[in-house]
C-alpha cells in the first residue's frame, strides 16, 4: 500500500516544509496575477 505522498513524507519535515513554501508562493503569485489582470482589463 504505497502512495505517491509516501515519498514526500519520507523525505522528512525539511522536504515537506519546502514543498509547502513553494505551494504557498505559487498560490499567492497566481492570485496576484489574477488581480493584476482584472485591474488591467478595467
N, CA and C atoms as a LAMMPS dump frame, in Angstrom:
ITEM: TIMESTEP
0
ITEM: NUMBER OF ATOMS
126
ITEM: BOX BOUNDS ff ff ff
-5.0000000000000000e+02 5.0000000000000000e+02
-5.0000000000000000e+02 5.0000000000000000e+02
-5.0000000000000000e+02 5.0000000000000000e+02
ITEM: ATOMS id mol type element x y z
1 1 1 N 0.849 -1.201 0
2 1 2 C 0 0 0
3 1 3 C 0.881 1.246 0
4 2 1 N 1.617 1.417 -1.068
5 2 2 C 2.471 2.619 -1.14
6 2 3 C 1.771 3.693 -1.96
7 3 1 N 1.76 4.909 -1.438
8 3 2 C 1.128 6.022 -2.148
9 3 3 C 2.206 7.024 -2.57
10 4 1 N 1.969 7.774 -3.641
11 4 2 C 2.949 8.793 -4.087
12 4 3 C 3.291 9.771 -2.965
13 5 1 N 2.314 10.056 -2.092
14 5 2 C 2.562 11.006 -0.999
15 5 3 C 3.573 10.429 -0.014
16 6 1 N 3.727 9.103 0.012
17 6 2 C 4.67 8.475 0.927
18 6 3 C 6.094 8.939 0.655
19 7 1 N 6.387 9.225 -0.621
20 7 2 C 7.728 9.691 -0.979
21 7 3 C 7.968 11.079 -0.376
22 8 1 N 6.934 11.921 -0.404
23 8 2 C 7.075 13.28 0.126
24 8 3 C 7.309 13.22 1.639
25 9 1 N 6.464 12.435 2.339
26 9 2 C 6.603 12.341 3.793
27 9 3 C 7.919 11.649 4.152
28 10 1 N 8.344 10.735 3.279
29 10 2 C 9.587 10.018 3.545
30 10 3 C 10.805 10.936 3.446
31 11 1 N 10.66 12.059 2.729
32 11 2 C 11.777 12.981 2.56
33 11 3 C 12.098 13.672 3.887
34 12 1 N 11.117 13.701 4.809
35 12 2 C 11.358 14.349 6.097
36 12 3 C 10.662 15.694 6.177
37 13 1 N 10.639 16.285 7.375
38 13 2 C 9.951 17.566 7.595
39 13 3 C 10.564 18.697 6.766
40 14 1 N 11.857 18.604 6.475
41 14 2 C 12.517 19.67 5.705
42 14 3 C 11.964 19.705 4.283
43 15 1 N 11.92 18.545 3.635
44 15 2 C 11.413 18.485 2.257
45 15 3 C 9.94 18.857 2.204
46 16 1 N 9.181 18.38 3.185
47 16 2 C 7.743 18.679 3.213
48 16 3 C 7.515 20.175 3.407
49 17 1 N 8.322 20.767 4.303
50 17 2 C 8.186 22.214 4.57
51 17 3 C 8.539 23.01 3.323
52 18 1 N 9.574 22.556 2.578
53 18 2 C 9.978 23.256 1.363
54 18 3 C 8.852 23.217 0.33
55 19 1 N 8.219 22.054 0.189
56 19 2 C 7.112 21.927 -0.762
57 19 3 C 5.963 22.834 -0.348
58 20 1 N 5.733 22.941 0.96
59 20 2 C 4.654 23.802 1.45
60 20 3 C 4.913 25.256 1.106
61 21 1 N 6.16 25.694 1.27
62 21 2 C 6.52 27.087 0.958
63 21 3 C 6.34 27.353 -0.532
64 22 1 N 6.779 26.417 -1.368
65 22 2 C 6.636 26.586 -2.818
66 22 3 C 5.167 26.641 -3.201
67 23 1 N 4.343 25.811 -2.558
68 23 2 C 2.908 25.788 -2.867
69 23 3 C 2.267 27.122 -2.487
70 24 1 N 2.629 27.643 -1.31
71 24 2 C 2.063 28.919 -0.857
72 24 3 C 2.483 30.045 -1.801
73 25 1 N 3.753 30.058 -2.197
74 25 2 C 4.229 31.109 -3.106
75 25 3 C 3.514 31.025 -4.437
76 26 1 N 3.283 29.802 -4.923
77 26 2 C 2.604 29.631 -6.219
78 26 3 C 1.173 30.155 -6.143
79 27 1 N 0.495 29.873 -5.024
80 27 2 C -0.894 30.334 -4.857
81 27 3 C -0.933 31.86 -4.784
82 28 1 N -0.046 32.441 -3.981
83 28 2 C -0.022 33.9 -3.848
84 28 3 C 0.304 34.554 -5.188
85 29 1 N 1.218 33.947 -5.945
86 29 2 C 1.594 34.5 -7.241
87 29 3 C 0.417 34.456 -8.202
88 30 1 N -0.324 33.339 -8.2
89 30 2 C -1.465 33.204 -9.099
90 30 3 C -2.541 34.231 -8.748
91 31 1 N -2.746 34.462 -7.443
92 31 2 C -3.749 35.452 -7.013
93 31 3 C -3.32 36.85 -7.449
94 32 1 N -2.04 37.165 -7.295
95 32 2 C -1.532 38.482 -7.678
96 32 3 C -1.703 38.694 -9.183
97 33 1 N -1.445 37.649 -9.964
98 33 2 C -1.581 37.755 -11.424
99 33 3 C -3.037 37.988 -11.792
100 34 1 N -3.956 37.292 -11.117
101 34 2 C -5.39 37.459 -11.41
102 34 3 C -5.836 38.874 -11.084
103 35 1 N -5.367 39.417 -9.951
104 35 2 C -5.745 40.777 -9.563
105 35 3 C -5.186 41.781 -10.572
106 36 1 N -3.951 41.578 -10.993
107 36 2 C -3.325 42.491 -11.958
108 36 3 C -4.083 42.445 -13.279
109 37 1 N -4.482 41.25 -13.689
110 37 2 C -5.206 41.109 -14.954
111 37 3 C -6.573 41.786 -14.857
112 38 1 N -7.231 41.638 -13.717
113 38 2 C -8.55 42.252 -13.529
114 38 3 C -8.428 43.77 -13.563
115 39 1 N -7.411 44.315 -12.916
116 39 2 C -7.21 45.764 -12.913
117 39 3 C -6.84 46.255 -14.309
118 40 1 N -6.081 45.455 -15.044
119 40 2 C -5.652 45.855 -16.38
120 40 3 C -6.834 45.9 -17.339
121 41 1 N -7.771 44.986 -17.196
122 41 2 C -8.941 44.96 -18.082
123 41 3 C -9.842 46.154 -17.827
124 42 1 N -9.922 46.552 -16.554
125 42 2 C -10.772 47.7 -16.222
126 42 3 C -10.067 48.978 -16.653
